[in-house]
C-alpha cells in the first residue's frame, strides 16, 4: 500500500499532468481560432485590393 505522503505526491504529479494536457488543449483551440481569423483577414485584404485596382483604373481613365 501507499503511504499518505506517497499518495499526496502521486496526486500532485497527476494533477500537474492533467493541467498540462488541459492547457495544451486550450492552446490548440486558440491557434485554430487565430488561423481562422487570419484567413478572414486575408480574404478582406484581397477584396480591398480588387476594389483599389478598380478605383485606380477609373482614376487613370479620367486623367486622360
Residue pairs with C-beta under 8 A, 6 or more apart in sequence:
2 10
